[in-house]
Amino acid sequence: MIPQGGIRYLNPKITPTVQTMKFLTALKTALGLAPGCEKVNEFLADYVEGTLDEKTMAQFEEHMDMCKCCSHYMDQYRQTIDMTKQLDDIVVPAELAEHTMFFLRNSEAFSKDEG
Amino acid sequence: MKPTNKAKPERAGAPPDTGDMVTSTADGAEDAISLEALMAGDEKAFEQLVVQESPRLFRVIVRIVGDDDEAESILQETFLQAYQRMNTFRRESKLTTWLYAIGINLARASLRKSRRLSSLEDQEVERMQPQFNRGMFVETPAVWDPARVTEYSDRQQLVRRGIEELPEDYRTVVTLRDIEEYSTDEVAKMLDISSGAVRVRLHRARGALRKLLDPHMRRLPRQ
């Protein structure tokens, strides 16, 4: 049975290793005490946007730290967004606004104003 | 028909807020156009709006309809409708948000009329999302290697094709949120859907786009 207040280490000089922490996080996930990959995936957009609350952020990062699948997926997700943000393939016609104003001035709406 | 001020709310004595100026920048520092002048049917102010918003709105419309000439016609029609309907603007959103909503609706109508279809259906977008079993990933996603697509033009082409394949409602959300970088709330108002729906649609669109990019980006096995 896990004592209240968490696991106490018999020898305080021995700090838990990264492996132990990962094992405990995985155990918490398996027991439903921490979010699994599917839940973490739902948080991804909010994480990238920086809108997760502090508690969820901590759970998210704890999971990312121990889960190779999710960290790979997040890397792909971020690269997808970065590549999308860099997209500047559409060439805007130089005289776009002039053409629009010409169209408007020839329309009834504008011409009536002139009179 | 000249727009009237009939719908203009009584604002005498009210402190000025950001709604009084139409700006294209987040801090409102430049290109400010008087909303009052626009609402009064001032042609000069409207011309300023056309100059300020045409490039960005054109890009949004091109992404929806996929044709430059058609997009230019829709852009012109958008500004005409905006000018004619200025008295219906209720100041519940930014004027630019209202303008974009008109443009997006016209672009969608044009797309439906042209029957130009995206190659992906909504159900396929669902299937392109990561698969989970008991809440955990079914298979480990591959590591991506950016060095596989180093040429700027190749990367642009890959992403552009991917976005073109998305169904229109996903394509539009990605365009507004990730490319044109409007806020989630602004996109929600432009599309007349909830902010939650924007987040879900954006997440799925990115997931589908990731899947389309995956074969081109995954690290190749060592020879």
Boltz contact constraints between the chains, C-beta under 6 A:
constraints:
  - contact:
      token1: [A, 36]
      token2: [B, 135]
      max_distance: 6.0
  - contact:
      token1: [A, 36]
      token2: [B, 136]
      max_distance: 6.0
  - contact:
      token1: [A, 37]
      token2: [B, 132]
      max_distance: 6.0
  - contact:
      token1: [A, 37]
      token2: [B, 136]
      max_distance: 6.0
  - contact:
      token1: [A, 37]
      token2: [B, 137]
      max_distance: 6.0
  - contact:
      token1: [A, 38]
      token2: [B, 132]
      max_distance: 6.0
  - contact:
      token1: [A, 38]
      token2: [B, 135]
      max_distance: 6.0
  - contact:
      token1: [A, 45]
      token2: [B, 199]
      max_distance: 6.0
  - contact:
      token1: [A, 45]
      token2: [B, 203]
      max_distance: 6.0
  - contact:
      token1: [A, 69]
      token2: [B, 137]
      max_distance: 6.0
  - contact:
      token1: [A, 69]
      token2: [B, 140]
      max_distance: 6.0
  - contact:
      token1: [A, 72]
      token2: [B, 141]
      max_distance: 6.0
  - contact:
      token1: [A, 72]
      token2: [B, 143]
      max_distance: 6.0
  - contact:
      token1: [A, 73]
      token2: [B, 141]
      max_distance: 6.0
  - contact:
      token1: [A, 76]
      token2: [B, 141]
      max_distance: 6.0
  - contact:
      token1: [A, 76]
      token2: [B, 144]
      max_distance: 6.0
  - contact:
      token1: [A, 76]
      token2: [B, 210]
      max_distance: 6.0
  - contact:
      token1: [A, 79]
      token2: [B, 144]
      max_distance: 6.0
  - contact:
      token1: [A, 80]
      token2: [B, 206]
      max_distance: 6.0
  - contact:
      token1: [A, 80]
      token2: [B, 209]
      max_distance: 6.0
  - contact:
      token1: [A, 80]
      token2: [B, 210]
      max_distance: 6.0
  - contact:
      token1: [A, 81]
      token2: [B, 178]
      max_distance: 6.0
  - contact:
      token1: [A, 83]
      token2: [B, 155]
      max_distance: 6.0
  - contact:
      token1: [A, 83]
      token2: [B, 159]
      max_distance: 6.0
  - contact:
      token1: [A, 84]
      token2: [B, 159]
      max_distance: 6.0
  - contact:
      token1: [A, 84]
      token2: [B, 178]
      max_distance: 6.0
  - contact:
      token1: [A, 85]
      token2: [B, 178]
      max_distance: 6.0
  - contact:
      token1: [A, 87]
      token2: [B, 159]
      max_distance: 6.0
  - contact:
      token1: [A, 87]
      token2: [B, 179]
      max_distance: 6.0
  - contact:
      token1: [A, 89]
      token2: [B, 156]
      max_distance: 6.0
  - contact:
      token1: [A, 89]
      token2: [B, 160]
      max_distance: 6.0
  - contact:
      token1: [A, 90]
      token2: [B, 59]
      max_distance: 6.0
  - contact:
      token1: [A, 90]
      token2: [B, 62]
      max_distance: 6.0
  - contact:
      token1: [A, 92]
      token2: [B, 55]
      max_distance: 6.0
  - contact:
      token1: [A, 92]
      token2: [B, 58]
      max_distance: 6.0
  - contact:
      token1: [A, 96]
      token2: [B, 54]
      max_distance: 6.0
  - contact:
      token1: [A, 96]
      token2: [B, 58]
      max_distance: 6.0
  - contact:
      token1: [A, 97]
      token2: [B, 50]
      max_distance: 6.0
  - contact:
      token1: [A, 97]
      token2: [B, 51]
      max_distance: 6.0
  - contact:
      token1: [A, 97]
      token2: [B, 54]
      max_distance: 6.0
  - contact:
      token1: [A, 100]
      token2: [B, 50]
      max_distance: 6.0
  - contact:
      token1: [A, 100]
      token2: [B, 54]
      max_distance: 6.0
  - contact:
      token1: [A, 100]
      token2: [B, 76]
      max_distance: 6.0
  - contact:
      token1: [A, 100]
      token2: [B, 79]
      max_distance: 6.0
  - contact:
      token1: [A, 101]
      token2: [B, 47]
      max_distance: 6.0
  - contact:
      token1: [A, 101]
      token2: [B, 50]
      max_distance: 6.0
  - contact:
      token1: [A, 103]
      token2: [B, 76]
      max_distance: 6.0
  - contact:
      token1: [A, 107]
      token2: [B, 80]
      max_distance: 6.0
  - contact:
      token1: [A, 109]
      token2: [B, 83]
      max_distance: 6.0
  - contact:
      token1: [A, 109]
      token2: [B, 84]
      max_distance: 6.0
  - contact:
      token1: [A, 113]
      token2: [B, 2]
      max_distance: 6.0
